[in-house]
């Protein structure tokens, strides 16, 4: 079994919110932009890929992505 996806959210003293996905491979990380915007009631102003973007997904990770899309 793979580790669950991690969403790291930080709120700065100036109120700026930054968020990062971890343990998400490839373009699946883009699915989380909308999730984070909804949770934080915010709009994305900048985004960048993490090192996980170039990692290869396992079958379990692919299954987890499909589960997320059902919501």
N, CA, C, O and CB atoms as a CASP TS submission, in Angstrom:
PFRMAT TS
TARGET T0000
AUTHOR 0000-0000-0000
METHOD Language model
MODEL 1
PARENT N/A
ATOM      1  N   UNK     1       0.842  -1.174   0.000  1.00  0.00           N
ATOM      2  CA  UNK     1       0.000   0.000   0.000  1.00  0.00           C
ATOM      3  C   UNK     1       0.889   1.238   0.000  1.00  0.00           C
ATOM      4  O   UNK     1       1.909   1.277   0.689  1.00  0.00           O
ATOM      5  CB  UNK     1      -0.959  -0.003   1.216  1.00  0.00           C
ATOM      6  N   UNK     2       0.504   2.239  -0.766  1.00  0.00           N
ATOM      7  CA  UNK     2       1.276   3.467  -0.819  1.00  0.00           C
ATOM      8  C   UNK     2       0.832   4.428   0.274  1.00  0.00           C
ATOM      9  O   UNK     2      -0.249   4.297   0.848  1.00  0.00           O
ATOM     10  CB  UNK     2       1.144   4.124  -2.191  1.00  0.00           C
ATOM     11  N   UNK     3       1.686   5.382   0.538  1.00  0.00           N
ATOM     12  CA  UNK     3       1.340   6.420   1.508  1.00  0.00           C
ATOM     13  C   UNK     3       0.229   7.289   0.938  1.00  0.00           C
ATOM     14  O   UNK     3       0.143   7.466  -0.277  1.00  0.00           O
ATOM     15  CB  UNK     3       2.581   7.283   1.870  1.00  0.00           C
ATOM     16  N   UNK     4      -0.623   7.832   1.804  1.00  0.00           N
ATOM     17  CA  UNK     4      -1.691   8.704   1.315  1.00  0.00           C
ATOM     18  C   UNK     4      -1.118  10.029   0.806  1.00  0.00           C
ATOM     19  O   UNK     4      -0.027  10.445   1.196  1.00  0.00           O
ATOM     20  CB  UNK     4      -2.727   8.962   2.427  1.00  0.00           C
ATOM     21  N   UNK     5      -1.870  10.665  -0.055  1.00  0.00           N
ATOM     22  CA  UNK     5      -1.489  11.979  -0.563  1.00  0.00           C
ATOM     23  C   UNK     5      -1.433  12.955   0.604  1.00  0.00           C
ATOM     24  O   UNK     5      -2.255  12.901   1.518  1.00  0.00           O
ATOM     25  CB  UNK     5      -2.486  12.474  -1.654  1.00  0.00           C
ATOM     26  N   UNK     6      -0.458  13.839   0.557  1.00  0.00           N
ATOM     27  CA  UNK     6      -0.335  14.863   1.589  1.00  0.00           C
ATOM     28  C   UNK     6      -0.576  16.231   0.964  1.00  0.00           C
ATOM     29  O   UNK     6      -0.066  16.529  -0.116  1.00  0.00           O
ATOM     30  CB  UNK     6       1.060  14.805   2.272  1.00  0.00           C
ATOM     31  N   UNK     7      -1.353  17.057   1.650  1.00  0.00           N
ATOM     32  CA  UNK     7      -1.563  18.446   1.257  1.00  0.00           C
ATOM     33  C   UNK     7      -0.992  19.306   2.374  1.00  0.00           C
ATOM     34  O   UNK     7      -1.484  19.276   3.502  1.00  0.00           O
ATOM     35  CB  UNK     7      -3.092  18.765   0.997  1.00  0.00           C
ATOM     36  N   UNK     8       0.041  20.069   2.062  1.00  0.00           N
ATOM     37  CA  UNK     8       0.685  20.927   3.049  1.00  0.00           C
ATOM     38  C   UNK     8       0.237  22.360   2.782  1.00  0.00           C
ATOM     39  O   UNK     8       0.479  22.909   1.706  1.00  0.00           O
ATOM     40  CB  UNK     8       2.252  20.797   2.992  1.00  0.00           C
ATOM     41  N   UNK     9      -0.417  22.956   3.770  1.00  0.00           N
ATOM     42  CA  UNK     9      -0.941  24.315   3.636  1.00  0.00           C
ATOM     43  C   UNK     9      -0.291  25.182   4.704  1.00  0.00           C
ATOM     44  O   UNK     9      -0.244  24.812   5.877  1.00  0.00           O
ATOM     45  CB  UNK     9      -2.504  24.344   3.761  1.00  0.00           C
ATOM     46  N   UNK    10       0.212  26.347   4.283  1.00  0.00           N
ATOM     47  CA  UNK    10       0.828  27.295   5.208  1.00  0.00           C
ATOM     48  C   UNK    10       0.141  28.652   5.042  1.00  0.00           C
ATOM     49  O   UNK    10      -0.155  29.082   3.927  1.00  0.00           O
ATOM     50  CB  UNK    10       2.372  27.410   4.955  1.00  0.00           C
ATOM     51  N   UNK    11      -0.102  29.305   6.154  1.00  0.00           N
ATOM     52  CA  UNK    11      -0.648  30.659   6.144  1.00  0.00           C
ATOM     53  C   UNK    11       0.403  31.567   6.756  1.00  0.00           C
ATOM     54  O   UNK    11       0.788  31.403   7.913  1.00  0.00           O
ATOM     55  CB  UNK    11      -2.014  30.749   6.926  1.00  0.00           C
ATOM     56  N   UNK    12       0.864  32.528   5.962  1.00  0.00           N
ATOM     57  CA  UNK    12       1.882  33.455   6.440  1.00  0.00           C
ATOM     58  C   UNK    12       1.287  34.528   7.331  1.00  0.00           C
ATOM     59  O   UNK    12       0.070  34.713   7.364  1.00  0.00           O
ATOM     60  CB  UNK    12       2.599  34.096   5.271  1.00  0.00           C
ATOM     61  N   UNK    13       2.138  35.232   8.050  1.00  0.00           N
ATOM     62  CA  UNK    13       1.668  36.305   8.927  1.00  0.00           C
ATOM     63  C   UNK    13       0.976  37.410   8.136  1.00  0.00           C
ATOM     64  O   UNK    13       0.167  38.163   8.678  1.00  0.00           O
ATOM     65  CB  UNK    13       2.834  36.888   9.724  1.00  0.00           C
ATOM     66  N   UNK    14       1.304  37.496   6.847  1.00  0.00           N
ATOM     67  CA  UNK    14       0.665  38.486   5.980  1.00  0.00           C
ATOM     68  C   UNK    14      -0.646  37.973   5.379  1.00  0.00           C
ATOM     69  O   UNK    14      -1.289  38.668   4.592  1.00  0.00           O
ATOM     70  CB  UNK    14       1.617  38.887   4.865  1.00  0.00           C
ATOM     71  N   UNK    15      -1.041  36.741   5.758  1.00  0.00           N
ATOM     72  CA  UNK    15      -2.288  36.166   5.269  1.00  0.00           C
ATOM     73  C   UNK    15      -2.158  35.409   3.963  1.00  0.00           C
ATOM     74  O   UNK    15      -3.138  34.837   3.484  1.00  0.00           O
ATOM     75  CB  UNK    15      -3.288  37.235   5.104  1.00  0.00           C
ATOM     76  N   UNK    16      -0.968  35.392   3.375  1.00  0.00           N
ATOM     77  CA  UNK    16      -0.758  34.673   2.122  1.00  0.00           C
ATOM     78  C   UNK    16      -0.745  33.170   2.400  1.00  0.00           C
ATOM     79  O   UNK    16      -0.038  32.694   3.287  1.00  0.00           O
ATOM     80  CB  UNK    16       0.566  35.119   1.438  1.00  0.00           C
ATOM     81  N   UNK    17      -1.532  32.444   1.632  1.00  0.00           N
ATOM     82  CA  UNK    17      -1.641  30.995   1.794  1.00  0.00           C
ATOM     83  C   UNK    17      -0.820  30.321   0.705  1.00  0.00           C
ATOM     84  O   UNK    17      -0.944  30.658  -0.472  1.00  0.00           O
ATOM     85  CB  UNK    17      -3.130  30.527   1.739  1.00  0.00           C
ATOM     86  N   UNK    18       0.021  29.368   1.101  1.00  0.00           N
ATOM     87  CA  UNK    18       0.736  28.544   0.137  1.00  0.00           C
ATOM     88  C   UNK    18       0.384  27.092   0.414  1.00  0.00           C
ATOM     89  O   UNK    18       0.196  26.692   1.563  1.00  0.00           O
ATOM     90  CB  UNK    18       2.282  28.778   0.213  1.00  0.00           C
ATOM     91  N   UNK    19       0.298  26.319  -0.644  1.00  0.00           N
ATOM     92  CA  UNK    19      -0.065  24.903  -0.500  1.00  0.00           C
ATOM     93  C   UNK    19       0.792  24.073  -1.435  1.00  0.00           C
ATOM     94  O   UNK    19       1.206  24.533  -2.499  1.00  0.00           O
ATOM     95  CB  UNK    19      -1.576  24.674  -0.795  1.00  0.00           C
ATOM     96  N   UNK    20       1.048  22.853  -1.024  1.00  0.00           N
ATOM     97  CA  UNK    20       1.871  21.943  -1.820  1.00  0.00           C
ATOM     98  C   UNK    20       1.331  20.528  -1.670  1.00  0.00           C
ATOM     99  O   UNK    20       0.965  20.102  -0.575  1.00  0.00           O
ATOM    100  CB  UNK    20       3.366  22.012  -1.389  1.00  0.00           C
ATOM    101  N   UNK    21       1.289  19.812  -2.779  1.00  0.00           N
ATOM    102  CA  UNK    21       0.927  18.398  -2.720  1.00  0.00           C
ATOM    103  C   UNK    21       2.212  17.590  -2.600  1.00  0.00           C
ATOM    104  O   UNK    21       3.257  17.966  -3.130  1.00  0.00           O
ATOM    105  CB  UNK    21       0.098  17.963  -3.981  1.00  0.00           C
ATOM    106  N   UNK    22       2.110  16.482  -1.898  1.00  0.00           N
ATOM    107  CA  UNK    22       3.231  15.552  -1.798  1.00  0.00           C
ATOM    108  C   UNK    22       2.686  14.151  -2.004  1.00  0.00           C
ATOM    109  O   UNK    22       1.547  13.847  -1.651  1.00  0.00           O
ATOM    110  CB  UNK    22       3.969  15.678  -0.419  1.00  0.00           C
ATOM    111  N   UNK    23       3.522  13.308  -2.582  1.00  0.00           N
ATOM    112  CA  UNK    23       3.173  11.913  -2.878  1.00  0.00           C
ATOM    113  C   UNK    23       2.093  11.815  -3.951  1.00  0.00           C
ATOM    114  O   UNK    23       1.264  10.905  -3.944  1.00  0.00           O
ATOM    115  CB  UNK    23       2.703  11.205  -1.607  1.00  0.00           C
ATOM    116  N   UNK    24       2.125  12.775  -4.870  1.00  0.00           N
ATOM    117  CA  UNK    24       1.240  12.761  -6.036  1.00  0.00           C
ATOM    118  C   UNK    24       2.147  12.831  -7.248  1.00  0.00           C
ATOM    119  O   UNK    24       2.977  13.735  -7.346  1.00  0.00           O
ATOM    120  CB  UNK    24       0.189  13.956  -6.013  1.00  0.00           C
ATOM    121  N   UNK    25       2.002  11.892  -8.174  1.00  0.00           N
ATOM    122  CA  UNK    25       2.896  11.860  -9.333  1.00  0.00           C
ATOM    123  C   UNK    25       2.213  12.396 -10.582  1.00  0.00           C
ATOM    124  O   UNK    25       0.991  12.343 -10.722  1.00  0.00           O
ATOM    125  CB  UNK    25       3.388  10.439  -9.582  1.00  0.00           C
ATOM    126  N   UNK    26       3.037  12.913 -11.484  1.00  0.00           N
ATOM    127  CA  UNK    26       2.550  13.357 -12.790  1.00  0.00           C
ATOM    128  C   UNK    26       1.512  14.454 -12.706  1.00  0.00           C
ATOM    129  O   UNK    26       1.457  15.211 -11.737  1.00  0.00           O
ATOM    130  CB  UNK    26       1.978  12.203 -13.534  1.00  0.00           C
ATOM    131  N   UNK    27       0.695  14.526 -13.736  1.00  0.00           N
ATOM    132  CA  UNK    27      -0.298  15.593 -13.840  1.00  0.00           C
ATOM    133  C   UNK    27      -1.435  15.461 -12.832  1.00  0.00           C
ATOM    134  O   UNK    27      -2.273  16.358 -12.740  1.00  0.00           O
ATOM    135  CB  UNK    27      -0.867  15.617 -15.229  1.00  0.00           C
ATOM    136  N   UNK    28      -1.484  14.379 -12.083  1.00  0.00           N
ATOM    137  CA  UNK    28      -2.538  14.212 -11.067  1.00  0.00           C
ATOM    138  C   UNK    28      -2.494  15.336 -10.040  1.00  0.00           C
ATOM    139  O   UNK    28      -3.515  15.660  -9.434  1.00  0.00           O
ATOM    140  CB  UNK    28      -2.395  12.852 -10.360  1.00  0.00           C
ATOM    141  N   UNK    29      -1.324  15.932  -9.837  1.00  0.00           N
ATOM    142  CA  UNK    29      -1.233  17.026  -8.873  1.00  0.00           C
ATOM    143  C   UNK    29      -2.149  18.178  -9.266  1.00  0.00           C
ATOM    144  O   UNK    29      -2.623  18.922  -8.407  1.00  0.00           O
ATOM    145  CB  UNK    29       0.213  17.519  -8.758  1.00  0.00           C
ATOM    146  N   UNK    30      -2.396  18.323 -10.553  1.00  0.00           N
ATOM    147  CA  UNK    30      -3.253  19.413 -11.019  1.00  0.00           C
ATOM    148  C   UNK    30      -4.691  19.242 -10.544  1.00  0.00           C
ATOM    149  O   UNK    30      -5.409  20.230 -10.394  1.00  0.00           O
ATOM    150  CB  UNK    30      -3.218  19.497 -12.540  1.00  0.00           C
ATOM    151  N   UNK    31      -5.121  18.013 -10.306  1.00  0.00           N
ATOM    152  CA  UNK    31      -6.468  17.762  -9.780  1.00  0.00           C
ATOM    153  C   UNK    31      -6.661  18.405  -8.413  1.00  0.00           C
ATOM    154  O   UNK    31      -7.777  18.764  -8.040  1.00  0.00           O
ATOM    155  CB  UNK    31      -6.732  16.257  -9.686  1.00  0.00           C
ATOM    156  N   UNK    32      -5.579  18.548  -7.677  1.00  0.00           N
ATOM    157  CA  UNK    32      -5.665  19.070  -6.317  1.00  0.00           C
ATOM    158  C   UNK    32      -5.746  20.586  -6.268  1.00  0.00           C
ATOM    159  O   UNK    32      -6.089  21.143  -5.225  1.00  0.00           O
ATOM    160  CB  UNK    32      -4.484  18.607  -5.518  1.00  0.00           C
ATOM    161  N   UNK    33      -5.443  21.266  -7.352  1.00  0.00           N
ATOM    162  CA  UNK    33      -5.560  22.725  -7.356  1.00  0.00           C
ATOM    163  C   UNK    33      -6.999  23.126  -7.061  1.00  0.00           C
ATOM    164  O   UNK    33      -7.245  23.971  -6.199  1.00  0.00           O
ATOM    165  CB  UNK    33      -5.099  23.313  -8.714  1.00  0.00           C
ATOM    166  N   UNK    34      -7.938  22.535  -7.760  1.00  0.00           N
ATOM    167  CA  UNK    34      -9.353  22.855  -7.538  1.00  0.00           C
ATOM    168  C   UNK    34      -9.801  22.458  -6.136  1.00  0.00           C
ATOM    169  O   UNK    34     -10.577  23.174  -5.504  1.00  0.00           O
ATOM    170  CB  UNK    34     -10.227  22.154  -8.582  1.00  0.00           C
ATOM    171  N   UNK    35      -9.311  21.316  -5.648  1.00  0.00           N
ATOM    172  CA  UNK    35      -9.664  20.866  -4.299  1.00  0.00           C
ATOM    173  C   UNK    35      -9.191  21.896  -3.274  1.00  0.00           C
ATOM    174  O   UNK    35      -9.947  22.282  -2.383  1.00  0.00           O
ATOM    175  CB  UNK    35      -9.039  19.470  -3.999  1.00  0.00           C
ATOM    176  N   UNK    36      -7.945  22.339  -3.403  1.00  0.00           N
ATOM    177  CA  UNK    36      -7.400  23.317  -2.469  1.00  0.00           C
ATOM    178  C   UNK    36      -8.118  24.658  -2.582  1.00  0.00           C
ATOM    179  O   UNK    36      -8.378  25.305  -1.568  1.00  0.00           O
ATOM    180  CB  UNK    36      -5.909  23.503  -2.712  1.00  0.00           C
ATOM    181  N   UNK    37      -8.436  25.076  -3.789  1.00  0.00           N
ATOM    182  CA  UNK    37      -9.173  26.337  -3.953  1.00  0.00           C
ATOM    183  C   UNK    37     -10.524  26.269  -3.261  1.00  0.00           C
ATOM    184  O   UNK    37     -10.941  27.233  -2.620  1.00  0.00           O
ATOM    185  CB  UNK    37      -9.362  26.663  -5.442  1.00  0.00           C
ATOM    186  N   UNK    38     -11.207  25.146  -3.384  1.00  0.00           N
ATOM    187  CA  UNK    38     -12.507  24.977  -2.727  1.00  0.00           C
ATOM    188  C   UNK    38     -12.360  24.965  -1.200  1.00  0.00           C
ATOM    189  O   UNK    38     -13.105  25.645  -0.494  1.00  0.00           O
ATOM    190  CB  UNK    38     -13.178  23.674  -3.201  1.00  0.00           C
ATOM    191  N   UNK    39     -11.402  24.195  -0.705  1.00  0.00           N
ATOM    192  CA  UNK    39     -11.209  24.104   0.742  1.00  0.00           C
ATOM    193  C   UNK    39     -10.822  25.443   1.359  1.00  0.00           C
ATOM    194  O   UNK    39     -11.276  25.785   2.451  1.00  0.00           O
ATOM    195  CB  UNK    39     -10.147  23.071   1.060  1.00  0.00           C
ATOM    196  N   UNK    40      -9.986  26.194   0.660  1.00  0.00           N
ATOM    197  CA  UNK    40      -9.455  27.444   1.196  1.00  0.00           C
ATOM    198  C   UNK    40     -10.264  28.667   0.773  1.00  0.00           C
ATOM    199  O   UNK    40      -9.983  29.787   1.199  1.00  0.00           O
ATOM    200  CB  UNK    40      -8.026  27.615   0.762  1.00  0.00           C
ATOM    201  N   UNK    41     -11.272  28.440  -0.069  1.00  0.00           N
ATOM    202  CA  UNK    41     -12.048  29.547  -0.632  1.00  0.00           C
ATOM    203  C   UNK    41     -11.102  30.595  -1.203  1.00  0.00           C
ATOM    204  O   UNK    41     -11.168  31.775  -0.859  1.00  0.00           O
ATOM    205  CB  UNK    41     -12.976  30.177   0.442  1.00  0.00           C
ATOM    206  N   UNK    42     -10.223  30.134  -2.081  1.00  0.00           N
ATOM    207  CA  UNK    42      -9.164  30.973  -2.632  1.00  0.00           C
ATOM    208  C   UNK    42      -9.023  30.736  -4.129  1.00  0.00           C
ATOM    209  O   UNK    42      -9.602  29.802  -4.685  1.00  0.00           O
ATOM    210  CB  UNK    42      -7.830  30.699  -1.920  1.00  0.00           C
ATOM    211  N   UNK    43      -8.247  31.594  -4.765  1.00  0.00           N
ATOM    212  CA  UNK    43      -7.929  31.458  -6.179  1.00  0.00           C
ATOM    213  C   UNK    43      -6.420  31.308  -6.320  1.00  0.00           C
ATOM    214  O   UNK    43      -5.660  32.031  -5.676  1.00  0.00           O
ATOM    215  CB  UNK    43      -8.453  32.680  -6.998  1.00  0.00           C
ATOM    216  N   UNK    44      -5.991  30.390  -7.145  1.00  0.00           N
ATOM    217  CA  UNK    44      -4.565  30.177  -7.384  1.00  0.00           C
ATOM    218  C   UNK    44      -4.002  31.334  -8.190  1.00  0.00           C
ATOM    219  O   UNK    44      -4.557  31.711  -9.223  1.00  0.00           O
ATOM    220  CB  UNK    44      -4.320  28.837  -8.116  1.00  0.00           C
ATOM    221  N   UNK    45      -2.900  31.896  -7.717  1.00  0.00           N
ATOM    222  CA  UNK    45      -2.238  32.974  -8.448  1.00  0.00           C
ATOM    223  C   UNK    45      -0.924  32.521  -9.057  1.00  0.00           C
ATOM    224  O   UNK    45      -0.405  33.168  -9.966  1.00  0.00           O
ATOM    225  CB  UNK    45      -1.998  34.157  -7.534  1.00  0.00           C
ATOM    226  N   UNK    46      -0.379  31.414  -8.564  1.00  0.00           N
ATOM    227  CA  UNK    46       0.890  30.902  -9.085  1.00  0.00           C
ATOM    228  C   UNK    46       0.962  29.417  -8.750  1.00  0.00           C
ATOM    229  O   UNK    46       0.469  28.991  -7.706  1.00  0.00           O
ATOM    230  CB  UNK    46       2.124  31.684  -8.485  1.00  0.00           C
ATOM    231  N   UNK    47       1.567  28.636  -9.624  1.00  0.00           N
ATOM    232  CA  UNK    47       1.765  27.216  -9.341  1.00  0.00           C
ATOM    233  C   UNK    47       3.032  26.733 -10.029  1.00  0.00           C
ATOM    234  O   UNK    47       3.483  27.308 -11.020  1.00  0.00           O
ATOM    235  CB  UNK    47       0.544  26.382  -9.802  1.00  0.00           C
ATOM    236  N   UNK    48       3.591  25.671  -9.482  1.00  0.00           N
ATOM    237  CA  UNK    48       4.812  25.076 -10.036  1.00  0.00           C
ATOM    238  C   UNK    48       4.810  23.590  -9.698  1.00  0.00           C
ATOM    239  O   UNK    48       4.195  23.165  -8.720  1.00  0.00           O
ATOM    240  CB  UNK    48       6.102  25.781  -9.475  1.00  0.00           C
ATOM    241  N   UNK    49       5.505  22.806 -10.519  1.00  0.00           N
ATOM    242  CA  UNK    49       5.604  21.370 -10.274  1.00  0.00           C
ATOM    243  C   UNK    49       6.648  21.082  -9.202  1.00  0.00           C
ATOM    244  O   UNK    49       7.660  21.776  -9.101  1.00  0.00           O
ATOM    245  CB  UNK    49       5.951  20.622 -11.571  1.00  0.00           C
ATOM    246  N   UNK    50       6.387  20.044  -8.398  1.00  0.00           N
ATOM    247  CA  UNK    50       7.369  19.570  -7.426  1.00  0.00           C
ATOM    248  C   UNK    50       8.157  18.427  -8.062  1.00  0.00           C
ATOM    249  O   UNK    50       7.891  18.037  -9.199  1.00  0.00           O
ATOM    250  CB  UNK    50       6.678  19.109  -6.092  1.00  0.00           C
ATOM    251  N   UNK    51       9.109  17.904  -7.335  1.00  0.00           N
ATOM    252  CA  UNK    51       9.914  16.782  -7.841  1.00  0.00           C
ATOM    253  C   UNK    51       9.044  15.551  -8.106  1.00  0.00           C
ATOM    254  O   UNK    51       9.377  14.737  -8.967  1.00  0.00           O
ATOM    255  CB  UNK    51      11.032  16.430  -6.840  1.00  0.00           C
ATOM    256  N   UNK    52       7.938  15.405  -7.377  1.00  0.00           N
ATOM    257  CA  UNK    52       7.056  14.248  -7.579  1.00  0.00           C
ATOM    258  C   UNK    52       6.409  14.247  -8.964  1.00  0.00           C
ATOM    259  O   UNK    52       5.945  13.204  -9.426  1.00  0.00           O
ATOM    260  CB  UNK    52       5.971  14.227  -6.511  1.00  0.00           C
ATOM    261  N   UNK    53       6.375  15.385  -9.619  1.00  0.00           N
ATOM    262  CA  UNK    53       5.757  15.461 -10.943  1.00  0.00           C
ATOM    263  C   UNK    53       6.401  14.469 -11.915  1.00  0.00           C
ATOM    264  O   UNK    53       5.709  13.876 -12.742  1.00  0.00           O
ATOM    265  CB  UNK    53       5.866  16.888 -11.498  1.00  0.00           C
ATOM    266  N   UNK    54       7.699  14.288 -11.822  1.00  0.00           N
ATOM    267  CA  UNK    54       8.411  13.424 -12.757  1.00  0.00           C
ATOM    268  C   UNK    54       8.539  11.978 -12.283  1.00  0.00           C
ATOM    269  O   UNK    54       9.055  11.131 -13.010  1.00  0.00           O
ATOM    270  CB  UNK    54       9.773  13.981 -13.009  1.00  0.00           C
ATOM    271  N   UNK    55       8.069  11.692 -11.061  1.00  0.00           N
ATOM    272  CA  UNK    55       8.091  10.319 -10.566  1.00  0.00           C
ATOM    273  C   UNK    55       7.067   9.480 -11.304  1.00  0.00           C
ATOM    274  O   UNK    55       6.077  10.015 -11.802  1.00  0.00           O
ATOM    275  CB  UNK    55       7.825  10.279  -9.056  1.00  0.00           C
ATOM    276  N   UNK    56       7.283   8.185 -11.384  1.00  0.00           N
ATOM    277  CA  UNK    56       6.348   7.266 -12.021  1.00  0.00           C
ATOM    278  C   UNK    56       5.328   6.782 -11.004  1.00  0.00           C
ATOM    279  O   UNK    56       5.688   6.409  -9.888  1.00  0.00           O
ATOM    280  CB  UNK    56       7.092   6.071 -12.651  1.00  0.00           C
ATOM    281  N   UNK    57       4.069   6.789 -11.384  1.00  0.00           N
ATOM    282  CA  UNK    57       2.999   6.365 -10.490  1.00  0.00           C
ATOM    283  C   UNK    57       2.936   4.844 -10.401  1.00  0.00           C
ATOM    284  O   UNK    57       3.153   4.145 -11.391  1.00  0.00           O
ATOM    285  CB  UNK    57       1.656   6.925 -10.964  1.00  0.00           C
ATOM    286  N   UNK    58       2.637   4.342  -9.211  1.00  0.00           N
ATOM    287  CA  UNK    58       2.380   2.920  -9.032  1.00  0.00           C
ATOM    288  C   UNK    58       0.902   2.666  -9.318  1.00  0.00           C
ATOM    289  O   UNK    58       0.124   3.616  -9.412  1.00  0.00           O
ATOM    290  CB  UNK    58       2.770   2.447  -7.588  1.00  0.00           C
ATOM    291  N   UNK    59       0.507   1.421  -9.457  1.00  0.00           N
ATOM    292  CA  UNK    59      -0.895   1.101  -9.707  1.00  0.00           C
ATOM    293  C   UNK    59      -1.775   1.571  -8.558  1.00  0.00           C
ATOM    294  O   UNK    59      -2.887   2.045  -8.791  1.00  0.00           O
ATOM    295  CB  UNK    59      -1.070  -0.403  -9.920  1.00  0.00           C
ATOM    296  N   UNK    60      -1.298   1.450  -7.322  1.00  0.00           N
ATOM    297  CA  UNK    60      -2.085   1.898  -6.167  1.00  0.00           C
ATOM    298  C   UNK    60      -2.336   3.397  -6.242  1.00  0.00           C
ATOM    299  O   UNK    60      -3.439   3.852  -5.940  1.00  0.00           O
ATOM    300  CB  UNK    60      -1.368   1.547  -4.849  1.00  0.00           C
ATOM    301  N   UNK    61      -1.333   4.167  -6.639  1.00  0.00           N
ATOM    302  CA  UNK    61      -1.515   5.608  -6.775  1.00  0.00           C
ATOM    303  C   UNK    61      -2.546   5.926  -7.847  1.00  0.00           C
ATOM    304  O   UNK    61      -3.361   6.835  -7.685  1.00  0.00           O
ATOM    305  CB  UNK    61      -0.186   6.286  -7.105  1.00  0.00           C
ATOM    306  N   UNK    62      -2.508   5.185  -8.929  1.00  0.00           N
ATOM    307  CA  UNK    62      -3.494   5.388  -9.989  1.00  0.00           C
ATOM    308  C   UNK    62      -4.898   5.079  -9.483  1.00  0.00           C
ATOM    309  O   UNK    62      -5.843   5.802  -9.800  1.00  0.00           O
ATOM    310  CB  UNK    62      -3.164   4.513 -11.209  1.00  0.00           C
ATOM    311  N   UNK    63      -5.044   4.020  -8.706  1.00  0.00           N
ATOM    312  CA  UNK    63      -6.337   3.682  -8.117  1.00  0.00           C
ATOM    313  C   UNK    63      -6.810   4.780  -7.172  1.00  0.00           C
ATOM    314  O   UNK    63      -7.991   5.126  -7.164  1.00  0.00           O
ATOM    315  CB  UNK    63      -6.253   2.347  -7.373  1.00  0.00           C
ATOM    316  N   UNK    64      -5.897   5.328  -6.375  1.00  0.00           N
ATOM    317  CA  UNK    64      -6.248   6.404  -5.451  1.00  0.00           C
ATOM    318  C   UNK    64      -6.747   7.632  -6.203  1.00  0.00           C
ATOM    319  O   UNK    64      -7.692   8.288  -5.764  1.00  0.00           O
ATOM    320  CB  UNK    64      -5.046   6.773  -4.581  1.00  0.00           C
ATOM    321  N   UNK    65      -6.124   7.945  -7.325  1.00  0.00           N
ATOM    322  CA  UNK    65      -6.571   9.077  -8.135  1.00  0.00           C
ATOM    323  C   UNK    65      -7.989   8.880  -8.630  1.00  0.00           C
ATOM    324  O   UNK    65      -8.805   9.802  -8.605  1.00  0.00           O
ATOM    325  CB  UNK    65      -5.638   9.286  -9.316  1.00  0.00           C
ATOM    326  N   UNK    66      -8.275   7.667  -9.078  1.00  0.00           N
ATOM    327  CA  UNK    66      -9.623   7.372  -9.564  1.00  0.00           C
ATOM    328  C   UNK    66     -10.640   7.516  -8.444  1.00  0.00           C
ATOM    329  O   UNK    66     -11.754   7.985  -8.677  1.00  0.00           O
ATOM    330  CB  UNK    66      -9.687   5.959 -10.158  1.00  0.00           C
ATOM    331  N   UNK    67     -10.271   7.116  -7.231  1.00  0.00           N
ATOM    332  CA  UNK    67     -11.154   7.284  -6.083  1.00  0.00           C
ATOM    333  C   UNK    67     -11.429   8.764  -5.828  1.00  0.00           C
ATOM    334  O   UNK    67     -12.564   9.136  -5.530  1.00  0.00           O
ATOM    335  CB  UNK    67     -10.543   6.630  -4.834  1.00  0.00           C
ATOM    336  N   UNK    68     -10.406   9.614  -5.941  1.00  0.00           N
ATOM    337  CA  UNK    68     -10.562  11.052  -5.716  1.00  0.00           C
ATOM    338  C   UNK    68     -11.529  11.653  -6.731  1.00  0.00           C
ATOM    339  O   UNK    68     -12.353  12.497  -6.378  1.00  0.00           O
ATOM    340  CB  UNK    68      -9.198  11.764  -5.795  1.00  0.00           C
ATOM    341  N   UNK    69     -11.437  11.233  -7.967  1.00  0.00           N
ATOM    342  CA  UNK    69     -12.275  11.800  -9.023  1.00  0.00           C
ATOM    343  C   UNK    69     -13.761  11.500  -8.829  1.00  0.00           C
ATOM    344  O   UNK    69     -14.610  12.162  -9.426  1.00  0.00           O
ATOM    345  CB  UNK    69     -11.827  11.275 -10.366  1.00  0.00           C
ATOM    346  N   UNK    70     -14.077  10.511  -8.001  1.00  0.00           N
ATOM    347  CA  UNK    70     -15.480  10.168  -7.751  1.00  0.00           C
ATOM    348  C   UNK    70     -16.161  11.218  -6.891  1.00  0.00           C
ATOM    349  O   UNK    70     -17.390  11.268  -6.853  1.00  0.00           O
ATOM    350  CB  UNK    70     -15.583   8.801  -7.078  1.00  0.00           C
ATOM    351  N   UNK    71     -15.405  12.056  -6.203  1.00  0.00           N
ATOM    352  CA  UNK    71     -15.984  13.058  -5.311  1.00  0.00           C
ATOM    353  C   UNK    71     -16.213  14.302  -6.055  1.00  0.00           C
ATOM    354  O   UNK    71     -16.698  15.280  -5.487  1.00  0.00           O
ATOM    355  CB  UNK    71     -15.108  13.325  -4.116  1.00  0.00           C
TER
END
